Amino acid sequence: MAERVALLVTHTGRKDSTDHARTVARDLITAGFSVRVVAEEAEDLGLSGVAPMSGACAAQGAEIVFALGGDGTLLRAAELARPAGVPLLGINLGKVGFLAEAEIADLDTAVRDVVARDYSVEERLTIDVTAELAGEVIAESWALNEVSVEKGSRERMLELLVDVDGRPLSRYGCDGVVCATPTGSTAYAFSAGGPVVWPRVEALLLVPISAHALFSRPLVVAPDSTIQITVDPYTEQAVLSCDSRRVFALPPGARVTVRRGVLPVRVARLRPQPFTDRLVAKFGLPVEGWRAHGQRHATGH
């Protein structure tokens, strides 16, 4: 029988995250798994019987990657899981945890389901991004949530030209532009005024940030569209950010090309919950209405 391997990624700066990671590791080892941890986290975890792993090969050959923490931890774990094609299971130990599949109260159940192979896997669309200056590539990266081009200094507005599928769309005087996936529609793009898009919808989002323009509405484009964002040669330096984790300087005249990612992120689903229910729970949306609420109080129910 093939060896079963799991990689644990957590936020060792938080004691509760470290404690929960130790519990998960011990349970998996008891169930016959070989457990890996990120080399930089191994000392803080202080676990025997685990293998510290570093670099992009940490998830190679693993069956699953556990991410215990908030959305930041899950995005960090996705950097390891994506190139290896390994399913990623997020356990929310943070505040909102939109990317996580389970909450801390479900931790024991989540481990049991993984041991029993009682989970499904779905693929999440990603974004690949390339930045060029005078025909030379100056940055290449990817994102699960979003790519943003933003002004590099607080004092000055940024001038950007946006093209879609090789055709000019609009020139914006703005704080920046966000290009997001459906998975990232509830993150930065949402804060910038973009729509919430169900994760199973295949599309790319374009959301201007504080644009001084008559037409500055967020747009939803085809998943195979190519978006190009050019920093005006006469404007200020800009910044390219990928999931707020990989950041690159963009000189005036730089051109950023955004397209659907070649590799998806594979996400483990335990007991798939309708996205509507997740949206209501995470954002605390009112589904009963104030009249029904008031009537219950009036009748004592």
WODAQUI-V714948 format. One record per residue. N is the residue number from 1. RES is the residue in one letter. PHI is phi in whole degrees, -180 to 180 (999 if undefined). PSI is psi in degrees with one decimal (* if undefined). Layout:
BEGIN
n/res/phi/psi
N/RES/PHI/PSI
N/RES/PHI/PSI
END
This chain:
BEGIN
n/res/phi/psi
1/M/999/135.7
2/A/-66/145.9
3/E/-67/137.4
4/R/-98/130.2
5/V/-128/136.1
6/A/-129/142.9
7/L/-108/131.9
8/L/-106/129.5
9/V/-125/128.8
10/T/-145/-179.4
11/H/-106/92.6
12/T/-72/-7.8
13/G/-74/-8.8
14/R/-116/125.9
15/K/-61/-40.8
16/D/-65/-36.3
17/S/-64/-43.0
18/T/-64/-43.1
19/D/-62/-44.5
20/H/-67/-36.9
21/A/-64/-39.7
22/R/-61/-43.0
23/T/-62/-45.5
24/V/-62/-44.2
25/A/-60/-45.8
26/R/-64/-41.6
27/D/-64/-39.7
28/L/-69/-40.4
29/I/-63/-41.9
30/T/-60/-34.0
31/A/-82/1.6
32/G/100/6.6
33/F/-80/150.6
34/S/-92/126.8
35/V/-110/130.4
36/R/-109/150.9
37/V/-132/157.7
38/V/-66/132.6
39/A/-54/-40.3
40/E/-68/-16.9
41/E/-102/-8.9
42/A/-61/-44.6
43/E/-64/-42.8
44/D/-66/-34.0
45/L/-73/-34.1
46/G/58/42.0
47/L/-104/138.8
48/S/-94/152.7
49/G/83/10.0
50/V/-115/158.5
51/A/-109/114.1
52/P/-68/132.6
53/M/-129/142.1
54/S/-128/158.0
55/G/79/-174.5
56/A/-67/-14.4
57/C/-88/2.6
58/A/-57/-36.7
59/A/-98/-2.1
60/Q/-61/125.9
61/G/82/-0.5
62/A/-79/158.9
63/E/-87/-33.8
64/I/-158/152.7
65/V/-116/121.0
66/F/-90/130.1
67/A/-117/111.7
68/L/-109/108.3
69/G/160/-152.4
70/G/-94/-165.8
71/D/-64/-31.0
72/G/-63/-41.9
73/T/-65/-40.1
74/L/-66/-38.0
75/L/-65/-36.5
76/R/-67/-41.5
77/A/-66/-33.5
78/A/-63/-30.5
79/E/-63/-29.9
80/L/-88/-38.6
81/A/-74/-37.3
82/R/-61/-52.8
83/P/-66/-23.4
84/A/-88/-9.7
85/G/68/27.9
86/V/-98/136.5
87/P/-61/143.4
88/L/-113/127.4
89/L/-116/114.3
90/G/-95/128.7
91/I/-111/116.9
92/N/-76/115.2
93/L/-115/7.7
94/G/-101/-145.3
95/K/-93/-73.4
96/V/-84/-54.8
97/G/62/48.0
98/F/-64/-30.0
99/L/-82/-16.0
100/A/-75/149.8
101/E/-90/-28.3
102/A/-140/158.0
103/E/-98/170.1
104/I/-61/-31.6
105/A/-66/-19.6
106/D/-98/10.8
107/L/-60/-48.7
108/D/-61/-42.9
109/T/-64/-40.0
110/A/-62/-43.5
111/V/-64/-43.7
112/R/-61/-40.0
113/D/-66/-39.5
114/V/-66/-44.7
115/V/-59/-39.4
116/A/-83/1.0
117/R/57/32.9
118/D/-96/66.2
119/Y/-154/158.4
120/S/-112/170.7
121/V/-131/131.2
122/E/-123/155.2
123/E/-103/133.8
124/R/-107/130.9
125/L/-60/139.7
126/T/-122/176.7
127/I/-121/134.2
128/D/-103/141.2
129/V/-137/139.2
130/T/-131/135.8
131/A/-115/133.9
132/E/-129/151.8
133/L/-137/119.7
134/A/53/39.9
135/G/82/-0.3
136/E/-107/131.9
137/V/-71/125.1
138/I/-112/-11.4
139/A/-163/143.1
140/E/-141/135.2
141/S/-163/-163.0
142/W/-155/171.8
143/A/-154/146.5
144/L/-90/-40.5
145/N/-92/-64.3
146/E/-161/157.8
147/V/-116/133.8
148/S/-127/143.6
149/V/-114/117.3
150/E/-132/161.4
151/K/-67/145.3
152/G/-87/-19.3
153/S/-127/144.4
154/R/-69/-26.9
155/E/-78/-30.0
156/R/-113/145.8
157/M/-78/151.4
158/L/-98/140.6
159/E/-107/119.6
160/L/-129/141.4
161/L/-110/127.7
162/V/-111/128.0
163/D/-115/144.7
164/V/-125/124.2
165/D/54/41.7
166/G/79/4.8
167/R/-118/135.6
168/P/-64/132.7
169/L/-101/-56.0
170/S/-167/154.9
171/R/-107/129.5
172/Y/-117/135.4
173/G/-95/114.1
174/C/-158/177.2
175/D/-85/-16.7
176/G/157/-172.7
177/V/-139/138.5
178/V/-111/130.4
179/C/-112/119.5
180/A/-127/159.6
181/T/-92/167.9
182/P/-57/-39.0
183/T/-60/-38.2
184/G/-86/1.9
185/S/-66/-20.4
186/T/-96/7.4
187/A/-106/-123.9
188/Y/-59/-41.8
189/A/-59/-37.7
190/F/-65/-43.5
191/S/-63/-29.2
192/A/-86/2.6
193/G/101/12.6
194/G/-81/166.7
195/P/-81/156.9
196/V/-84/127.8
197/V/-119/130.1
198/W/-60/137.6
199/P/-58/-27.1
200/R/-80/-8.9
201/V/-76/132.5
202/E/-97/109.9
203/A/-167/165.8
204/L/-120/144.9
205/L/-110/144.0
206/L/-127/117.1
207/V/-129/109.7
208/P/-68/147.3
209/I/-109/116.8
210/S/48/52.5
211/A/-82/136.2
212/H/-91/80.2
213/A/-155/149.1
214/L/-67/-34.5
215/F/-112/101.7
216/S/-135/27.4
217/R/-74/149.0
218/P/-66/149.7
219/L/-125/149.5
220/V/-118/120.7
221/V/-116/170.4
222/A/-64/150.9
223/P/-66/-22.2
224/D/-99/10.4
225/S/-73/155.1
226/T/-113/127.8
227/I/-109/129.5
228/Q/-120/134.7
229/I/-124/117.5
230/T/-108/126.7
231/V/-80/121.1
232/D/-54/132.7
233/P/-59/-21.4
234/Y/-103/11.1
235/T/-102/-169.1
236/E/-83/167.1
237/Q/-65/143.7
238/A/-115/177.6
239/V/-132/132.7
240/L/-101/124.8
241/S/-125/132.3
242/C/-115/109.7
243/D/56/23.7
244/S/58/20.3
245/R/-118/-32.3
246/R/-121/115.3
247/V/-122/136.2
248/F/-135/143.6
249/A/-78/139.5
250/L/-120/107.7
251/P/-69/160.0
252/P/-54/137.3
253/G/93/-8.6
254/A/-69/147.1
255/R/-121/129.2
256/V/-108/128.3
257/T/-112/126.3
258/V/-120/129.3
259/R/-148/169.0
260/R/-56/137.6
261/G/-70/143.6
262/V/-67/-39.3
263/L/-106/128.7
264/P/-81/171.8
265/V/-101/126.9
266/R/-91/124.5
267/V/-113/129.0
268/A/-80/133.1
269/R/-117/127.7
270/L/-88/-67.6
271/R/-127/86.6
272/P/-48/124.9
273/Q/-103/136.0
274/P/-54/138.1
275/F/-60/-31.6
276/T/-59/-44.5
277/D/-64/-39.4
278/R/-64/-41.9
279/L/-62/-44.9
280/V/-62/-44.4
281/A/-68/-45.0
282/K/-71/-37.7
283/F/-97/-1.5
284/G/60/43.8
285/L/-72/140.0
286/P/-78/115.1
287/V/-109/-9.6
288/E/-98/-30.6
289/G/90/149.2
290/W/-70/-27.0
291/R/-67/-46.1
292/A/-64/-38.6
293/H/-63/-45.2
294/G/-66/-35.6
295/Q/-67/-37.0
296/R/-63/-42.5
297/H/-65/-37.6
298/A/-67/-32.9
299/T/-94/-3.7
300/G/83/12.5
301/H/-100/*
END
